[in-house]
Amino acid sequence: MRKLKTIFAAMLLSIVVVAQEKPVISSAVIEYNKFLNTREADNIAQARTYIEEANDIIKGKAASEVNPKQLGKFYFYYGDIYMLIANSSNEKIKALDEDAVDKALWGFESLLEFEEKTGKASYTKKANEKYRFLPGNYINRGIKRADSENFQGAFDDFMKAYDLSGKISNGESLDTSMYYNAAFMAQKMENFEKALEMNKNLIKMGYKGITYEARNAETGEKVAFKTPEQMQKQLDAGKVLEPKIGEPLTPVLYVTAISLAQKLEKEEDRKALVTEARKKFPVNKDFLMFELQDFLNAKDYDGALKNFEIALESDPDNDLFLFNVGIITLQELKNPEKAEEYFKRAIAANPDNADAQYMLGVLVVNEANTYTEKINKLGLNETKKYDKLKTEQKAIFQKALGYFEKAYELNSDDSNVIIALQKVYYNIGNYEKSMEMQELIDAME
């Protein structure tokens, strides 16, 4: 008889355990409804406690042992309780669970999967209405994580928002701005391989990242819009003024991808990206410069000069471009007269270009040096010719002095300028200044 009583007691206990999730779910729903009326932290905290207790009970059972009506109810309220926690502006409530948005997602996705499988959509409509707001939760958390330099966490959140946007729209509309944010986070956490892959994907996607902005008609604050249609509605209603459309980010994607490929020493990728970018943006200076470096590395000076010409069409007073054309023209094409034109144009555009001042001085000194050859060929009795040539040579050195002194004024640390000044001072007979420069040269050794 005692044995029968023991078996009966065990069966009774088992029945009690099996029946537990229903009242616990009901208790969670009661506290949930109280919270909707009171907005008291204690109510939602109690609802969370009950729904987690129900979760533990359900996880301890086989699926066949759980009433389908109770399971659908559990999933929905599990998702919504955590959604309320994630969305609360009350810091005490938000502190209940820092992973609230992840648990809300699990609850709603479990519910949608469960009801699709059973064919009974008791909570599907409600869940879908709430589910579509989840990307915003991940975006907000991603921004906070990025601000606190938790770049991996921010990357995960932005990617989750991107993936959810595709699920919600059945693949018809992906929030590529979140993919862009995730790519930026990959770069911040120095996962350069991933960042390169993602920037290349963004280019393939045709991501432009164009922003739409206007000014709030009442407060004057800037308002951002995702689409031009959203901005137009606000304009028509008189709520915003001064609409603006930002520049597309496509060139930035190429610059980033090219730089990453270069950092990773992926030369084929880098060259392919430069070629593609040049075709799409033929007058973009960044891509001109990338291609220019390739030409210079390959000693293709005609190609390099062609790129500079294109760049100068849109920026004719860029003294750095002009100076570099002068250098190539002088050193590689051996055309000092044409080089002099470019150096003078560089100085006209920017008188403080010390390098151009120095190179003009070098050209003048090269001219003065031709007189040395003539002087060396004179006979011992050709004193008049000697004096004439020396006077002319000195005048040319004097002309060079003006350029070198200006270059020294602009950059007194340039050893090439100091050496040039020492020689010119010596050739014009200013030995005191020549010695001064020599002392500076000695101090640098």
C-alpha positions in Angstrom: 0.0 0.0 0.0 2.9 2.4 0.9 4.4 1.7 -2.6 1.1 2.6 -4.3 0.9 5.8 -2.3 4.4 6.8 -3.4 3.7 6.1 -7.0 0.4 8.1 -6.8 2.2 11.0 -5.1 4.9 11.0 -7.9 2.2 11.0 -10.6 0.4 13.9 -8.8 3.6 15.9 -8.7 4.2 15.2 -12.4 0.7 16.5 -13.2 1.3 19.6 -11.2 4.6 20.3 -13.0 3.1 19.7 -16.4 0.3 22.2 -15.6 2.7 25.0 -14.4 3.4 27.0 -17.5 -0.2 28.1 -18.1 -0.7 30.0 -14.8 2.8 31.5 -15.0 2.2 32.8 -18.5 -1.2 34.2 -17.3 0.6 36.0 -14.4 3.1 37.5 -16.8 0.3 38.8 -19.0 -1.5 40.3 -15.9 1.7 42.2 -15.0 2.2 43.1 -18.6 -1.3 44.7 -18.8 -0.7 46.4 -15.4 2.4 48.0 -16.9 0.6 49.3 -19.9 -1.7 51.2 -17.5 0.8 52.3 -14.9 4.1 52.4 -16.7 5.6 51.3 -13.3 9.0 49.6 -13.5 8.0 47.0 -10.9 5.2 45.7 -13.1 7.3 45.1 -16.1 10.1 43.6 -13.9 7.5 41.2 -12.5 6.2 40.4 -16.0 9.8 39.6 -17.0 10.3 37.4 -14.0 7.1 35.4 -14.8 7.8 35.1 -18.5 11.3 33.8 -17.8 9.9 31.3 -15.3 7.5 30.1 -18.0 10.5 29.9 -20.4 12.3 27.6 -18.0 9.3 25.4 -17.6 8.7 25.1 -21.4 12.4 24.4 -22.1 12.2 21.5 -19.7 9.5 19.8 -21.7 9.1 18.1 -25.0 7.2 20.3 -27.5 4.4 17.8 -27.6 3.8 18.3 -23.9 3.1 22.1 -24.3 -0.4 23.3 -25.2 -0.1 25.0 -28.6 -2.3 27.9 -27.5 -0.1 28.5 -24.5 3.1 28.2 -26.6 1.9 30.9 -29.1 0.8 33.1 -26.3 4.1 32.6 -24.5 6.2 33.5 -27.6 4.2 36.7 -28.3 4.3 38.0 -24.7 7.9 37.0 -24.3 8.8 39.2 -27.4 6.6 42.1 -26.4 7.7 42.2 -22.7 11.3 42.5 -23.9 10.3 45.0 -26.6 8.8 47.2 -23.9 12.0 47.0 -21.9 14.1 47.8 -25.0 12.0 50.8 -26.0 11.5 52.3 -22.6 12.9 55.8 -21.9 13.0 54.8 -18.2 16.6 53.9 -17.4 15.5 51.7 -14.5 13.4 49.6 -16.9 16.1 49.6 -19.6 18.6 48.3 -17.0 16.4 45.2 -16.5 18.1 43.5 -19.5 20.8 45.0 -21.8 20.0 42.2 -24.3 16.2 43.0 -24.3 16.1 43.6 -28.1 17.7 40.2 -28.8 15.2 38.5 -26.6 12.3 40.4 -28.2 13.6 39.3 -31.6 13.7 35.7 -30.5 10.2 35.8 -29.1 8.6 37.3 -32.2 10.6 35.1 -34.6 9.7 32.0 -32.6 6.1 33.0 -32.7 6.0 33.7 -36.4 7.7 30.4 -37.2 5.5 28.5 -34.8 2.2 29.9 -36.1 3.3 29.4 -39.7 4.0 25.8 -38.9 0.7 25.2 -37.1 -1.4 27.2 -39.5 -3.0 29.1 -36.7 -2.2 32.8 -36.8 -3.6 33.9 -33.4 -0.8 36.4 -32.8 0.9 36.7 -36.2 -0.6 40.0 -37.2 0.3 41.7 -33.8 3.8 40.2 -33.9 4.4 41.5 -37.5 3.3 45.0 -36.5 5.9 45.0 -33.7 8.6 43.0 -35.6 9.0 45.8 -38.2 10.2 48.2 -35.5 13.1 45.9 -34.4 15.6 47.2 -36.9 15.3 50.6 -35.3 16.2 49.1 -31.9 19.3 47.5 -33.3 20.3 50.8 -35.1 19.9 52.7 -31.8 21.9 50.2 -29.9 24.5 50.0 -32.6 25.0 53.8 -32.5 25.4 53.7 -28.7 27.9 50.9 -29.0 29.9 52.7 -31.7 30.0 55.9 -29.5 31.4 53.8 -26.7 33.9 52.2 -29.1 32.4 48.8 -28.9 33.0 48.4 -32.6 32.3 44.6 -32.8 29.0 45.0 -31.0 28.1 48.0 -33.2 29.0 45.9 -36.3 26.8 43.0 -35.2 23.8 45.4 -34.5 24.1 47.2 -37.8 24.3 43.9 -39.7 21.3 42.6 -37.7 19.3 45.7 -38.7 20.4 45.2 -42.3 19.3 41.5 -42.3 16.0 42.3 -40.6 15.2 45.0 -43.2 15.4 42.3 -45.8 13.2 39.8 -43.9 10.6 42.4 -43.2 10.4 43.4 -46.9 10.8 39.8 -48.1 14.1 40.8 -49.7 12.6 43.7 -51.7 14.1 46.5 -49.6 17.4 46.3 -47.8 18.6 49.1 -45.5 22.0 49.4 -47.2 22.9 52.3 -45.0 23.2 49.8 -42.2 25.5 47.7 -44.3 27.6 50.8 -44.9 27.7 51.5 -41.1 28.7 47.9 -40.5 31.5 48.3 -43.1 32.7 51.4 -41.3 32.7 49.4 -38.0 34.8 46.7 -39.6 37.3 49.3 -40.5 37.3 50.8 -37.0 38.0 47.4 -35.5 40.8 46.9 -38.0 39.2 44.0 -39.8 40.5 45.3 -43.1 39.8 42.2 -45.1 36.1 42.4 -44.1 36.0 46.1 -44.6 37.4 45.8 -48.1 34.9 43.0 -49.0 32.0 45.1 -47.7 33.0 48.3 -49.5 33.3 46.4 -52.7 29.8 44.9 -52.1 28.4 48.4 -51.5 29.8 49.5 -54.8 28.2 46.5 -56.5 24.9 47.3 -54.8 25.0 50.8 -56.3 24.9 52.3 -52.8 24.9 56.1 -53.0 24.1 57.1 -49.4 22.5 60.3 -50.6 21.0 62.3 -47.7 18.0 64.5 -47.7 18.0 67.4 -45.3 15.8 70.4 -44.5 15.4 72.9 -41.7 12.5 72.7 -39.1 10.2 75.6 -39.8 9.7 76.3 -36.1 12.9 75.4 -34.4 15.4 75.9 -37.2 17.0 72.6 -36.4 18.3 70.3 -39.2 16.0 67.4 -40.1 17.2 64.3 -42.0 15.1 62.2 -44.3 15.7 58.7 -45.7 13.8 59.4 -49.0 13.0 62.5 -51.1 9.3 61.6 -50.7 9.4 61.9 -47.0 11.1 65.3 -47.3 8.6 66.5 -49.9 5.6 65.6 -47.6 7.1 67.7 -44.8 7.8 70.5 -47.3 4.2 70.4 -48.6 2.9 70.6 -45.1 5.1 73.6 -44.4 6.9 71.8 -41.5 10.4 72.2 -43.0 12.2 74.7 -45.2 15.4 74.9 -47.3 15.6 71.3 -48.6 19.0 70.0 -49.5 20.3 66.9 -51.3 23.7 65.6 -50.3 26.4 64.4 -52.5 26.5 60.6 -53.3 29.0 58.5 -51.3 30.0 56.3 -54.3 33.4 58.1 -54.8 34.1 57.7 -51.0 33.5 54.0 -51.3 36.0 53.7 -54.0 38.6 55.7 -52.2 38.1 53.6 -49.1 38.3 50.3 -51.0 41.4 51.4 -52.9 43.1 52.5 -49.7 42.2 49.2 -48.0 43.5 47.2 -50.9 46.7 49.1 -50.8 47.0 48.5 -47.0 46.4 44.8 -47.6 48.9 44.8 -50.5 46.2 43.5 -52.8 47.7 45.1 -55.9 45.3 43.5 -58.5 42.3 44.6 -56.5 43.7 48.1 -56.1 44.4 48.5 -59.8 41.0 47.1 -60.8 39.2 49.5 -58.4 41.3 52.5 -59.7 40.5 51.7 -63.3 36.8 51.2 -62.6 36.6 54.5 -60.5 38.4 56.5 -63.3 35.8 55.3 -65.8 32.9 56.3 -63.6 34.4 59.6 -62.3 36.9 60.8 -65.0 37.6 64.2 -63.5 37.7 63.1 -59.8 41.1 64.3 -58.4 41.4 61.4 -56.0 41.2 58.8 -58.7 43.4 60.9 -61.0 46.1 60.9 -58.3 45.8 57.1 -57.6 46.2 56.5 -61.4 49.0 59.1 -61.5 51.0 57.2 -59.0 50.7 54.0 -61.1 52.0 55.9 -64.1 54.9 57.3 -62.1 55.7 53.9 -60.7 55.7 52.5 -64.2 57.7 55.5 -65.5 54.9 56.2 -67.9 55.4 60.0 -67.9 53.2 60.7 -70.9 50.3 59.0 -69.0 51.2 61.0 -65.9 51.2 64.3 -67.7 47.9 63.5 -69.3 46.4 62.9 -65.9 47.8 66.2 -64.6 46.4 68.0 -67.6 42.9 66.6 -66.8 43.3 67.7 -63.2 44.4 71.2 -64.2 41.4 71.6 -66.4 39.2 71.7 -63.3 41.8 73.2 -61.0 44.1 75.4 -63.1 45.6 77.2 -60.1 46.7 74.1 -58.2 50.3 74.9 -57.5 51.2 71.3 -56.5 49.9 70.0 -59.8 51.8 72.7 -61.7 55.0 72.0 -59.7 54.9 68.3 -60.4 54.3 68.8 -64.1 57.3 71.0 -64.1 59.4 68.4 -62.4 58.4 65.6 -64.9 58.9 68.0 -67.8 62.4 68.9 -66.6 63.8 65.6 -65.2 62.1 63.1 -67.5 61.3 64.9 -70.7 64.4 67.1 -70.5 62.6 70.3 -71.5 63.8 73.1 -69.2 62.0 75.9 -71.0 58.6 74.3 -70.7 59.4 73.3 -67.1 60.2 76.9 -66.3 56.7 77.9 -67.5 55.1 75.5 -65.0 57.3 76.5 -62.1 56.4 80.2 -62.8 52.7 79.3 -63.0 53.0 77.5 -59.7 54.5 80.6 -58.0 51.9 82.8 -59.6 49.2 80.5 -58.1 51.0 80.3 -54.7 54.1 82.6 -54.1 54.7 80.5 -50.9 55.5 77.4 -52.9 59.1 77.0 -51.7 59.9 74.0 -53.9 58.9 75.9 -57.1 61.0 78.9 -56.0 64.0 76.6 -55.5 63.5 74.9 -58.9 63.4 78.2 -60.7 66.7 79.0 -59.0 68.1 75.7 -60.1 67.2 76.4 -63.7 68.9 79.8 -63.5 72.0 78.3 -62.0 72.0 75.7 -64.9 72.1 78.6 -67.3 74.9 80.3 -65.3 76.9 77.0 -65.4 77.0 77.1 -69.2 79.2 80.2 -68.9 81.7 78.2 -67.0 82.3 76.0 -70.0 82.8 79.1 -72.2 85.2 80.7 -69.7 87.2 77.4 -69.5 87.7 77.5 -73.2 89.2 81.0 -73.3 92.9 81.5 -73.9 95.2 83.2 -71.4 95.2 86.5 -73.3 91.4 86.8 -73.8 90.9 88.9 -70.7 88.2 91.1 -72.1 86.1 88.2 -73.1 86.7 86.6 -69.7 85.7 89.8 -67.8 82.5 90.1 -70.0 81.5 86.5 -69.5 82.2 86.6 -65.7 80.0 89.8 -65.4 77.2 88.2 -67.3 77.5 85.0 -65.3 77.4 87.0 -62.0 74.2 88.7 -63.1 72.6 85.4 -63.8 73.7 84.0 -60.4 72.3 87.2 -58.9 68.9 86.4 -60.5 69.1 82.8 -59.1 69.8 84.3 -55.6 66.4 85.9 -55.5 64.7 82.6 -55.9 66.9 80.8 -53.4 66.5 83.5 -50.8 62.7 83.4 -51.2 62.8 79.6 -50.9 65.0 79.9 -47.7 62.6 82.4 -46.2 59.8 80.0 -46.7 61.6 76.8 -45.6 64.9 77.5 -43.7 65.3 73.8 -42.9 65.7 72.6 -46.5 69.3 71.5 -46.9 69.2 71.7 -50.7 68.3 75.4 -50.5 71.1 76.1 -48.0 73.7 74.3 -50.3 72.4 76.3 -53.3 72.7 79.6 -51.4 76.3 78.8 -50.3 77.4 78.3 -53.9 75.5 81.3 -55.3 76.8 83.6 -52.6 80.3 82.4 -53.4 79.9 83.0 -57.1 78.7 86.6 -56.7 81.5 87.3 -54.3 79.5 87.5 -51.0 82.0 85.4 -49.1 80.6 86.3 -45.7 77.1 85.0 -46.5 78.7 82.0 -48.2 80.6 81.1 -45.0 77.3 81.5 -43.0 75.6 79.0 -45.2 78.7 76.7 -45.0 78.4 76.7 -41.2 74.8 75.7 -41.4 75.8 72.9 -43.8 78.5 71.7 -41.4 76.0 71.7 -38.5 73.7 69.4 -40.4 76.4 66.8 -41.0 
